Amino acid sequence: MRTKLRLLTISAIAGAGVLALAAPALAHVEVSADKTTAGATDVTLTFTGESENPAAGIQSERVVLPTGIAPADVTLVKAPSGWKFTGNSDGFTVAGKALKVGTDAVWSVKIAKLPDGETRLSFKTLETYGNGDVSRWIEIQEPGQDEPENPAPLVTLKPGPSTAPAVPSAEPSSAAPAVPSAEPSTAAPVAEPPAADSSSSTWWIWVLAVVVVLAIAGGVLFAVRRRKPAN
C-alpha cells in the first residue's frame, strides 16, 4: 500500500513539474494577415498576445516593424477597450489600462503595403504587464530551424507578381523586327524612278544623231550638185 502511495506521489510531482515547464512555452504573441502575398496593399494584421503572468494583466504591446514597412504606413483597426495607438520611430505601441489577469491582448492594424520580394516578416514584440514584467518576443525564426524560446510573431508570404520581369523585356524583342521590316517596303518603290530618269535623259543623243544624218545628207547633195557640168 505504501509503495502504491509513493508511486502516485512521485507521478503527481513529475506531472506538475512537466506542466510547470510547459506552461511558459505555450504563451506567445501570434500574428495573422488577411492577405498573404508580397506587395499586397491594405493588409490587416491581427495580433494576439497570450497572457502568461499569473500575477498581473497585460498593459501594453510594443511592436517593431520589419524592414520595408514604415511606421507612417500603419493605422489602428481595433485594440482592447481604452487602449491607444502610438507610432514610434521603428514601429508602434498599443497600451492602456492593464487587462484582467489571464486575458489575452488582441489588436489589429492596417498596413498600406507589404514589402515586395519578402516572404518572411517578423514583428518583434515587447509585452509589458501591469506589475512591470516584460516578455520579449524578439527572436527571429529562421527557415528550417526549430522555433526559438521567445519567437517573434511571424507572417509567411507568397511571392508577388513583381517577381516576373521577363514579360516586359520580351515585348520589345517581338516588336523590334516589325520596325525594320516596314522600312524596306516603303523604300522599294523609290528604286523605280531612276530607270525612268535614265531613259528620258538619252533624248539628246537621238536628236544629235538626226542632226548628224541630216548634215551628211546635205553635204552629199552639195557635192553632187558641184560635179554636174554647167550647160
trRosetta pair geometry for C-beta under 8 A, 3 or more apart (Angstrom, degrees):
i j d omega theta_ij theta_ji phi_ij phi_ji
1 4 5.8 -54 -155 32 32 110
1 5 6.6 30 150 -17 65 105
2 5 5.6 -55 -150 36 35 111
2 6 6.3 37 152 -21 67 105
3 6 5.7 -54 -150 35 31 112
3 7 6.4 31 152 -19 64 105
4 7 5.7 -55 -149 36 32 111
4 8 6.3 32 153 -18 66 106
5 8 5.7 -54 -147 37 32 111
5 9 6.2 33 154 -21 65 107
6 9 5.7 -55 -148 36 30 112
6 10 6.3 29 155 -18 65 106
7 10 5.8 -54 -145 37 30 110
7 11 6.3 30 155 -20 64 108
8 11 5.7 -56 -148 37 29 112
8 12 6.3 30 154 -21 64 106
9 12 5.8 -55 -149 34 29 110
9 13 6.4 26 155 -16 65 106
10 13 5.9 -56 -149 37 30 109
10 14 6.2 29 154 -18 65 109
11 14 5.7 -56 -145 39 29 110
11 15 6.2 30 155 -20 65 107
12 15 5.8 -54 -147 36 29 111
12 16 6.4 29 155 -19 63 106
13 16 5.8 -55 -149 36 30 111
13 17 6.4 32 152 -21 64 105
14 17 5.6 -54 -151 34 32 113
14 18 6.5 33 152 -20 65 103
15 18 5.7 -52 -149 34 33 111
15 19 6.4 31 154 -16 65 106
16 19 5.7 -56 -149 39 32 110
16 20 6.2 35 152 -23 66 106
17 20 5.6 -54 -147 34 32 113
17 21 6.4 26 156 -15 65 106
18 21 5.9 -59 -150 39 30 107
18 22 6.0 21 156 -16 67 114
19 22 5.7 -61 -139 42 30 107
19 23 6.2 46 160 -42 66 99
20 23 6.1 -39 -146 10 26 116
21 24 7.7 -64 -176 29 32 97
21 25 7.6 18 144 -8 63 116
22 25 5.6 -69 -160 40 46 113
22 26 6.5 49 150 -32 78 103
23 26 6.0 -56 -157 22 33 112
23 27 7.5 25 155 -16 63 101
23 52 7.3 139 148 -151 88 96
24 27 6.1 -57 -160 29 42 109
24 52 6.1 79 -125 -173 61 137
25 149 7.8 -82 -110 -149 85 67
26 50 7.3 -110 127 136 75 154
26 52 7.8 157 76 -105 79 109
27 50 4.4 -158 -144 99 70 114
27 51 7.2 -91 -129 95 122 20
27 52 3.4 -28 -76 -70 170 125
27 135 7.4 -76 126 -149 125 161
28 50 5.7 49 47 21 48 124
28 137 6.7 103 -161 -120 62 138
28 151 6.8 -7 -138 61 115 98
28 153 7.7 127 158 -85 99 76
29 47 6.3 -1 179 -171 97 103
29 48 6.9 174 -155 86 52 48
29 49 4.7 -9 -110 -105 94 70
29 50 7.0 -148 -78 13 43 75
29 61 7.3 143 -129 -142 138 120
29 125 4.6 -81 87 72 165 151
29 127 6.2 -177 -63 -52 127 128
29 135 8.0 153 -32 108 108 119
29 137 4.6 -173 24 45 114 168
29 152 7.9 -29 70 -157 109 40
29 153 5.0 -75 111 -54 90 109
30 47 7.1 159 84 -154 48 52
30 48 4.8 -4 56 55 95 99
30 50 7.5 52 -3 -27 96 104
30 153 5.9 132 -151 -122 17 102
31 45 5.7 -3 -170 -175 109 105
31 46 6.9 157 -152 80 57 45
31 47 5.0 -19 -97 -99 84 72
31 48 7.7 -174 -75 19 40 68
31 123 5.7 63 -27 36 162 135
31 153 3.8 83 -5 168 111 130
31 154 7.1 161 51 46 105 22
31 155 5.8 -69 107 -56 112 95
32 45 7.2 159 79 -153 37 58
32 46 5.3 -15 58 58 88 95
32 155 7.3 133 -132 -106 24 96
33 36 5.4 133 82 -80 116 73
33 43 5.5 -5 -162 177 110 116
33 44 7.1 148 -152 80 57 49
33 45 5.4 -26 -95 -98 77 71
33 46 7.9 178 -82 17 29 73
33 114 8.0 45 -153 -79 154 136
33 155 5.1 61 -19 -143 122 135
33 157 7.9 -5 53 -88 155 87
34 43 6.4 180 54 -158 81 65
34 44 4.6 30 7 54 123 96
34 46 7.9 76 -41 -12 88 104
35 40 4.1 -160 133 156 132 159
35 42 7.9 76 5 86 145 63
35 43 4.6 -110 49 -113 108 96
35 44 7.9 96 6 28 87 65
35 114 7.5 -148 100 -14 106 134
36 40 7.6 46 33 -4 9 150
36 155 7.1 -149 -124 177 87 100
36 156 7.1 22 -164 92 118 59
36 157 5.4 -166 178 -122 67 58
36 158 5.8 75 121 1 87 91
37 40 4.7 105 69 -50 84 112
37 114 7.6 150 91 59 49 143
37 157 6.3 108 -141 -170 12 96
37 158 5.0 -36 -107 66 67 97
37 159 7.7 -15 -155 91 77 23
37 160 5.2 106 160 -94 91 79
38 114 5.9 -129 -145 116 41 118
38 115 6.7 -42 -157 93 92 60
38 116 5.8 95 151 -140 104 35
38 117 6.2 169 166 5 147 15
38 118 5.5 162 -125 58 117 59
38 119 6.4 -58 -58 -80 126 56
38 157 4.7 108 -58 137 76 138
38 158 6.8 -132 -4 85 81 44
38 159 5.8 -26 25 -142 125 31
38 160 3.8 -114 81 -22 81 104
38 162 7.6 -101 110 38 104 107
38 163 7.9 59 75 -31 133 114
39 113 6.9 -16 -162 -175 44 97
39 114 6.0 -61 -17 77 11 88
39 115 7.4 -48 -70 120 53 25
39 116 4.4 43 -79 -96 102 77
39 117 7.9 69 -50 -12 101 51
39 160 3.6 82 24 -139 120 172
39 161 7.2 -106 74 37 149 71
39 162 5.4 141 -74 -1 159 123
40 43 5.2 88 105 -67 110 117
40 113 7.3 180 93 -147 37 57
40 114 5.0 31 48 20 75 119
40 160 7.1 -154 -38 -102 66 119
41 112 6.6 -25 -152 163 81 51
41 113 4.8 -22 -105 -97 74 78
41 114 7.7 -129 -71 10 33 73
42 110 6.3 -16 -156 -172 60 113
42 111 7.7 157 -140 78 12 54
42 112 6.9 -3 -71 -141 50 36
43 110 7.0 149 76 -158 39 61
43 111 4.6 -17 63 57 95 102
43 113 7.7 98 3 -124 105 18
43 114 5.6 35 -1 -42 153 105
44 77 6.0 39 -137 -49 108 162
44 108 5.7 9 -177 -179 101 116
44 109 7.4 169 -150 87 58 33
44 110 5.3 -32 -95 -99 68 73
44 111 7.7 -172 -80 16 19 76
45 108 6.6 168 86 -152 47 65
45 109 5.5 -10 58 60 96 81
45 110 7.7 170 17 -95 73 23
45 111 6.2 54 -15 -19 111 111
45 123 7.7 122 173 -50 152 160
45 155 7.1 -82 -120 -64 111 145
46 106 7.1 1 -177 -170 94 91
46 107 7.6 179 -150 95 56 33
46 108 4.6 -23 -100 -98 72 96
47 61 6.9 162 120 152 144 156
47 63 7.2 -122 -76 -80 161 138
47 105 7.8 -9 114 111 99 89
47 106 7.1 172 90 -148 58 45
47 107 5.4 -7 57 62 101 77
47 108 7.2 178 17 -85 70 42
47 109 7.8 21 -6 5 109 96
47 123 7.6 -105 -96 103 121 148
47 125 7.4 150 -156 -99 139 151
47 153 6.5 -47 -125 -106 96 171
48 104 5.7 6 -173 166 89 130
48 105 7.4 153 -159 82 41 53
48 106 5.2 -5 -107 -103 73 82
49 58 5.7 127 110 -134 129 162
49 61 5.3 -146 -45 -94 150 130
49 104 6.1 164 81 -168 54 74
49 105 3.9 0 53 56 113 102
49 106 7.5 -152 25 -66 70 39
49 125 7.2 -146 -96 151 108 144
49 127 5.2 158 -156 -115 131 129
50 104 5.2 -29 -112 -113 45 108
51 57 6.7 -36 -126 -138 134 61
51 58 5.7 -121 -96 -27 90 106
51 99 7.3 -118 -80 89 132 124
51 101 7.1 150 169 -175 143 42
51 102 5.2 161 98 -144 141 18
51 103 5.8 80 -30 61 149 31
51 104 5.4 -127 -10 -80 88 49
51 105 7.4 111 -60 -13 86 77
52 135 6.6 89 47 -79 124 152
53 56 5.1 -25 123 56 133 74
53 57 7.5 -160 74 -80 111 16
53 58 7.8 141 29 -63 116 65
53 101 7.3 -103 98 -139 79 86
53 129 4.7 2 26 -101 165 158
53 131 7.3 -164 166 33 145 115
53 133 5.6 149 -106 71 142 146
53 135 7.9 -141 -45 -38 104 117
54 101 6.7 51 -167 -175 35 123
54 102 7.7 31 -118 -64 54 89
55 101 7.1 -127 121 -120 8 129
55 129 7.9 82 80 149 81 146
55 131 5.9 -6 113 -12 109 156
55 133 7.9 100 65 -8 110 140
56 59 7.8 -29 153 -30 114 105
56 98 6.4 -60 178 -170 91 146
56 101 6.4 -133 -177 -97 6 93
56 129 4.2 108 98 161 118 116
56 130 4.1 -150 -172 54 115 90
56 131 3.8 -153 -43 -8 153 101
56 133 6.6 152 51 24 130 112
57 98 4.3 126 76 161 99 93
57 99 4.0 -145 170 78 126 59
57 100 5.3 135 -88 90 143 8
57 101 5.0 -109 -63 -71 83 42
57 102 7.6 -56 -101 21 85 42
57 103 5.9 12 -139 42 115 99
57 129 6.6 158 88 -152 22 84
57 130 5.4 38 55 -12 68 121
58 61 7.1 19 173 -54 123 92
58 98 6.7 164 82 -151 27 71
58 99 5.1 7 53 30 78 114
58 103 7.2 -119 25 85 99 78
58 104 7.6 30 7 -156 142 27
58 105 4.4 -99 101 -38 150 122
58 127 6.1 -50 -132 -175 111 101
58 128 7.4 103 -157 79 65 43
58 129 5.9 -64 -100 -103 41 64
58 130 7.7 49 84 -27 2 80
59 95 6.3 26 143 -153 70 90
59 96 7.4 -148 -168 70 61 39
59 97 7.4 -83 -132 159 80 19
59 98 4.2 -38 -84 -91 90 80
59 99 7.5 -154 -75 5 41 70
59 128 5.4 -57 63 105 97 89
59 129 6.0 99 1 -170 96 19
59 130 4.8 129 -54 -75 120 61
60 93 6.0 3 -176 -176 113 106
60 94 6.9 172 -152 91 65 47
60 95 3.3 -4 -109 -106 102 105
60 96 7.6 138 -84 12 73 43
60 127 7.7 174 90 -151 54 41
60 128 4.6 5 55 52 93 111
61 93 6.9 166 86 -152 47 60
61 94 5.3 1 55 57 95 90
61 95 7.2 -173 25 -72 52 69
61 105 5.7 178 -40 117 128 147
61 107 6.7 -172 54 23 142 135
61 125 6.0 -15 -169 -166 92 111
61 126 7.5 156 -157 78 43 51
61 127 5.7 -6 -108 -106 76 71
61 128 7.7 -157 -72 22 34 75
62 88 7.2 41 -156 -20 101 153
62 91 6.9 101 172 94 73 127
62 92 7.7 -165 -148 102 56 36
62 93 4.5 -18 -104 -102 76 95
62 95 8.0 7 -61 -54 77 112
62 125 6.8 151 78 -155 51 56
62 126 4.4 -6 57 54 106 100
62 128 7.4 44 -5 -10 102 109
63 91 4.8 -148 100 172 63 132
63 92 5.7 -2 57 59 98 73
63 93 7.3 175 18 -85 68 43
63 123 5.3 -10 -162 174 106 108
63 124 7.3 141 -158 80 51 49
63 125 5.2 -15 -101 -101 69 84
64 90 5.3 -5 -140 128 86 110
64 91 4.4 -124 -115 -36 30 145
64 123 6.9 162 68 -167 56 54
64 124 4.1 -5 47 64 115 102
64 125 7.4 -147 16 -69 75 39
64 138 7.7 44 29 -122 130 98
65 69 4.5 -121 178 88 123 107
65 70 7.5 136 105 -124 158 5
65 71 6.4 -165 1 -73 144 66
65 74 7.0 -142 -84 -40 137 143
65 90 6.4 -161 34 161 83 59
65 91 4.4 169 -15 -101 80 80
65 92 7.5 57 -44 -1 106 83
65 123 6.8 -14 -113 -122 39 85
66 69 6.0 63 63 21 69 110
66 115 7.5 -95 105 -6 108 136
66 118 7.5 140 125 -172 136 158
66 121 4.7 -150 24 -155 155 79
66 122 5.7 114 -83 55 119 57
66 123 6.5 -81 -29 -77 93 59
67 115 7.1 46 109 -79 66 158
68 114 7.5 33 129 175 121 48
68 115 2.8 4 163 -83 149 130
68 116 7.8 -157 -153 26 131 52
68 118 5.9 -147 22 -24 168 146
68 121 7.9 -100 63 -110 121 108
69 73 6.1 -126 -166 71 70 125
69 74 7.0 63 164 -55 110 107
69 111 6.0 -49 -137 -144 125 120
69 114 7.3 -26 -79 -126 107 45
69 115 6.5 -94 -45 -39 75 95
69 121 7.6 60 -16 -149 131 130
70 73 4.7 91 63 0 83 105
70 74 7.8 -156 96 -11 50 88
71 74 5.9 -63 -158 28 42 113
71 87 4.6 116 164 -165 118 107
71 88 6.3 -145 -115 65 148 49
71 89 7.0 -139 -12 -168 152 11
71 90 7.0 128 -52 132 120 3
71 91 6.1 -160 -94 -110 102 8
71 92 6.1 147 -142 -56 96 86
72 87 7.2 56 -80 -154 46 155
73 111 6.2 40 131 -160 101 62
73 112 3.8 -98 -162 20 98 116
73 113 6.6 -70 -169 30 143 73
74 87 7.1 148 70 -108 104 101
74 91 7.9 8 28 -162 162 52
74 92 5.6 -128 104 -27 140 141
74 109 5.2 9 -171 167 98 132
74 110 7.1 155 -152 76 50 49
74 111 6.0 -16 -100 -99 75 63
74 112 7.7 -103 -61 -9 37 84
75 85 7.8 78 -169 134 43 160
75 109 6.5 157 78 -163 35 80
75 110 5.0 -15 61 54 90 99
76 79 6.1 -39 -162 -26 122 113
76 85 3.7 -137 -55 -47 137 159
76 94 7.1 125 -115 -95 119 112
76 107 7.5 -51 -145 -178 93 110
76 108 7.7 103 -169 87 56 58
76 109 5.8 -50 -106 -108 41 79
76 110 7.9 -5 74 13 5 82
77 107 7.9 138 60 174 81 66
77 108 3.9 -49 67 104 122 102
77 109 5.9 -173 2 -103 91 19
77 110 5.4 106 -57 -33 107 91
78 107 6.4 -158 98 -145 60 57
78 108 5.0 34 42 38 83 102
79 83 4.1 -108 135 82 122 120
79 84 7.6 -161 77 -50 155 7
79 85 6.5 -180 -29 -59 147 91
79 94 4.7 -154 -128 -162 138 134
79 96 7.5 130 133 -8 121 129
79 107 4.2 14 -110 -119 73 111
79 108 7.7 -141 -63 31 57 56
80 83 4.6 74 64 -11 81 128
80 94 7.7 123 24 148 85 119
80 96 6.4 -151 86 50 103 130
80 99 6.1 -84 -154 -79 162 115
80 105 5.9 -73 -32 -139 129 77
80 106 7.1 111 -62 51 83 62
80 107 6.9 -67 -13 -69 71 95
81 96 7.8 -146 101 114 41 160
82 96 4.4 142 116 178 84 143
82 97 5.3 -3 114 17 144 105
83 94 5.1 48 155 171 127 91
83 95 6.0 174 -150 91 92 14
83 96 3.4 -121 -94 -8 58 127
83 97 7.8 -117 -70 29 69 61
83 107 7.2 -89 97 -91 148 128
84 94 7.1 -175 87 -146 32 58
84 95 6.6 -27 55 63 75 66
84 96 6.1 124 3 -72 70 96
85 92 6.3 -4 -170 177 87 124
85 93 7.6 155 -155 83 43 48
85 94 5.5 -19 -97 -97 66 82
85 109 7.6 135 -131 -100 135 105
86 92 6.5 160 84 -162 46 73
86 93 4.8 -13 61 60 98 94
86 94 7.8 170 20 -82 71 34
86 95 7.3 -24 13 24 115 103
87 91 7.9 -160 -156 117 58 30
87 92 5.1 -41 -110 -104 49 89
88 91 5.1 5 59 64 112 60
88 92 5.8 -173 12 -89 85 27
88 93 6.1 74 -36 -17 116 95
91 123 7.9 123 -132 -157 132 86
92 109 7.0 130 64 -104 152 156
94 105 7.8 159 97 171 117 124
94 107 4.9 142 64 -122 173 172
95 128 7.8 4 -116 58 114 118
98 129 7.0 57 -135 -176 120 55
98 130 3.2 8 -100 -74 159 120
99 103 4.2 -121 152 80 121 122
99 104 8.0 -63 119 73 162 14
99 105 6.2 -164 -11 -78 148 83
100 103 4.5 80 62 -15 81 127
105 127 7.5 176 34 -138 138 108
111 114 6.2 68 117 -68 137 67
114 118 7.2 -129 160 62 94 112
114 121 7.3 -99 -150 -52 104 151
114 157 6.7 159 161 -106 148 151
115 118 4.2 47 89 6 116 129
115 121 7.4 150 27 -89 111 115
116 160 5.9 -92 -134 53 73 140
116 162 4.8 -28 -152 66 125 153
117 159 7.9 13 -121 -137 37 82
117 160 7.5 -73 -46 35 38 105
117 162 7.0 -78 -48 91 78 116
117 163 6.6 130 -98 -80 72 98
118 121 6.1 73 138 -66 130 88
118 157 6.4 64 106 44 73 140
119 156 6.6 10 160 -162 77 67
119 157 4.9 -138 -140 66 45 84
119 158 7.4 35 -129 -109 93 9
119 159 6.5 -29 -84 -69 109 67
120 141 7.9 -131 -171 79 130 88
120 143 7.1 -132 -56 -54 154 100
120 154 6.5 -21 -165 -162 89 105
120 155 7.6 156 -155 81 41 52
120 156 5.9 -12 -102 -109 71 66
120 157 7.2 -143 -58 20 28 84
121 154 7.1 146 78 -156 51 54
121 155 4.6 -10 60 58 103 100
121 157 6.7 55 -9 -21 104 115
122 140 5.1 -58 -86 -122 177 81
122 141 6.9 167 -100 26 120 79
122 152 4.4 67 -178 98 104 130
122 153 7.1 142 -158 79 56 49
122 154 5.4 -20 -101 -99 71 77
123 152 6.1 177 68 167 39 102
123 153 4.6 -25 60 71 100 104
123 154 7.6 -168 18 -75 76 30
123 155 7.5 46 -14 -6 108 100
124 137 6.9 174 -156 100 51 64
124 138 4.1 41 -148 -126 108 77
124 152 4.6 -55 -90 -120 55 129
125 137 4.6 -1 63 66 92 108
125 138 7.2 -156 41 -70 41 68
125 152 6.6 138 8 -143 78 74
125 153 5.9 45 -12 -2 127 109
126 134 5.9 -14 -173 -167 96 111
126 135 7.6 156 -160 78 46 50
126 136 5.8 -10 -111 -110 76 68
126 137 7.6 -165 -78 32 29 70
126 138 7.3 14 -67 -56 75 113
127 134 6.8 145 77 -160 50 56
127 135 4.3 -13 62 59 108 99
127 136 7.8 -152 27 -69 74 26
127 137 6.6 44 -9 -1 109 107
128 132 7.3 -31 -167 -148 96 27
128 133 7.4 157 -153 85 52 45
128 134 5.1 -19 -99 -102 73 80
129 132 6.9 -30 75 42 79 22
129 133 4.4 6 38 58 121 92
129 134 7.5 -145 12 -71 78 35
129 135 7.8 68 -29 -10 100 94
135 150 7.5 -167 176 -139 80 116
136 150 5.8 39 93 163 72 151
137 150 5.4 -139 -112 173 46 85
137 151 6.4 -3 -164 86 88 41
137 152 5.5 127 141 -105 78 44
137 153 6.6 54 132 -27 131 75
138 150 6.4 10 34 121 62 114
138 152 5.4 33 -138 -75 22 102
139 148 3.8 -99 124 96 143 152
139 149 6.8 78 11 52 159 64
139 150 5.0 111 1 78 113 74
139 151 5.4 -70 74 -101 94 38
139 152 6.1 -169 60 -19 37 82
140 148 7.7 66 64 1 34 142
140 151 8.0 39 -165 -147 6 70
140 152 5.9 -10 -88 24 46 124
141 145 7.2 -168 -171 73 61 98
141 147 5.9 -19 -119 -123 115 67
141 148 6.4 -140 -91 7 67 94
141 151 5.0 28 -59 -144 108 117
141 152 7.0 -140 -10 49 86 76
141 154 5.3 -56 38 -58 128 151
142 145 4.4 39 75 21 98 130
145 148 8.0 24 122 -50 116 79
147 151 5.3 -52 -170 -53 94 140
148 151 5.1 138 56 -75 85 75
151 154 6.9 -50 161 -19 114 113
157 160 7.8 -17 155 -42 122 88
159 163 5.0 -37 177 11 118 152
160 163 6.3 125 71 -9 60 95
161 164 6.2 -53 -174 23 60 111
164 167 5.9 43 136 -11 102 107
165 168 6.6 -52 -170 38 62 100
165 169 6.5 54 142 -17 81 113
166 169 5.7 -68 -151 43 39 111
166 170 6.2 40 156 -28 74 107
167 170 6.1 -60 -153 28 28 109
167 171 7.2 36 153 -31 61 99
168 171 5.7 -43 -156 14 42 118
168 172 8.0 35 160 -11 65 92
169 172 7.1 -52 -165 29 38 101
169 173 7.3 29 147 -11 64 111
170 173 5.8 -65 -158 40 42 111
170 174 6.3 34 153 -17 76 109
171 174 6.1 -63 -149 38 30 104
171 175 6.2 14 161 -8 67 114
172 175 5.8 -68 -142 47 31 103
172 176 5.9 49 158 -47 69 100
173 176 5.7 -35 -142 9 28 119
174 177 7.7 -55 -175 21 32 98
175 178 5.6 -54 -168 25 54 118
175 179 7.3 53 146 -26 76 97
176 179 6.3 -54 -163 21 40 109
176 180 7.7 16 158 2 70 100
177 180 6.6 -65 -156 45 42 96
177 181 5.8 37 156 -21 75 117
178 181 5.9 -64 -143 41 29 111
178 182 6.4 31 160 -25 65 107
179 182 6.2 -61 -157 28 27 108
179 183 7.1 28 151 -25 61 104
180 183 5.5 -49 -153 24 43 117
180 184 7.4 37 160 -14 69 95
181 184 6.9 -51 -158 30 35 103
181 185 7.2 32 150 -16 62 109
182 185 5.9 -63 -158 36 39 113
182 186 6.6 28 154 -13 71 108
183 186 6.1 -64 -153 39 32 104
183 187 6.2 22 156 -15 69 114
184 187 5.5 -65 -141 43 34 107
184 188 6.2 54 158 -47 69 93
185 188 6.0 -31 -148 2 30 117
186 189 7.7 -53 -175 24 36 98
187 190 5.4 -52 -168 22 55 122
187 191 7.7 62 145 -31 74 91
188 191 6.3 -48 -171 11 43 111
189 192 5.9 -38 -171 9 56 116
190 193 6.8 -41 -170 17 48 108
191 194 6.8 -48 -173 22 48 110
192 195 6.0 -56 -168 28 50 111
192 196 7.0 40 146 -13 76 104
193 196 5.5 -59 -152 39 45 110
193 197 6.0 46 154 -24 76 105
194 197 5.4 -54 -144 36 36 115
194 198 6.3 36 158 -23 69 102
195 198 6.0 -53 -149 31 30 109
195 199 6.8 25 155 -15 62 105
196 199 6.1 -58 -152 36 33 107
196 200 6.3 22 157 -11 67 111
197 200 6.0 -64 -147 43 29 104
197 201 6.0 30 157 -27 66 112
198 201 5.8 -55 -143 32 29 114
198 202 7.3 30 158 -25 59 103
199 202 6.4 -59 -163 22 33 109
200 203 6.5 -15 -174 -24 50 109
202 205 5.0 -34 -174 21 76 120
202 206 7.0 75 136 -18 82 94
203 206 5.9 -57 -162 35 43 109
203 207 6.5 41 146 -19 72 106
204 207 5.3 -51 -147 37 40 115
204 208 6.2 44 153 -23 69 103
205 208 5.8 -55 -150 36 30 111
205 209 6.4 33 151 -23 64 104
206 209 5.6 -51 -148 32 34 113
206 210 6.6 35 154 -19 65 102
207 210 5.8 -54 -154 33 32 111
207 211 6.5 32 150 -19 65 105
208 211 5.6 -53 -149 35 34 112
208 212 6.3 35 153 -21 66 104
209 212 5.7 -54 -149 35 31 111
209 213 6.4 31 153 -19 65 105
210 213 5.7 -55 -149 36 31 110
210 214 6.3 29 154 -17 66 107
211 214 5.8 -57 -149 39 30 110
211 215 6.2 32 153 -22 65 107
212 215 5.6 -55 -148 35 31 113
212 216 6.4 30 154 -18 65 105
213 216 5.9 -55 -150 35 30 110
213 217 6.3 30 153 -18 64 108
214 217 5.7 -56 -148 38 32 112
214 218 6.2 33 154 -21 66 106
215 218 5.7 -54 -148 36 29 111
215 219 6.4 31 153 -21 64 105
216 219 5.7 -54 -150 34 31 112
216 220 6.4 31 153 -19 65 104
217 220 5.8 -54 -149 35 32 110
217 221 6.4 31 154 -18 65 107
218 221 5.8 -56 -149 37 31 111
218 222 6.3 32 153 -21 65 107
219 222 5.7 -56 -149 35 30 111
219 223 6.4 30 154 -19 65 106
220 223 5.8 -56 -150 35 31 110
220 224 6.4 31 154 -21 65 105
221 224 5.8 -54 -149 33 31 111
221 225 6.5 30 155 -19 64 107
222 225 6.0 -57 -152 34 31 111
222 226 6.7 30 153 -21 64 107
223 226 5.8 -57 -152 32 33 111
223 227 6.7 29 154 -19 65 107
224 227 6.0 -61 -154 33 33 110
224 228 7.3 41 151 -33 64 95
225 228 6.0 -43 -160 11 38 112
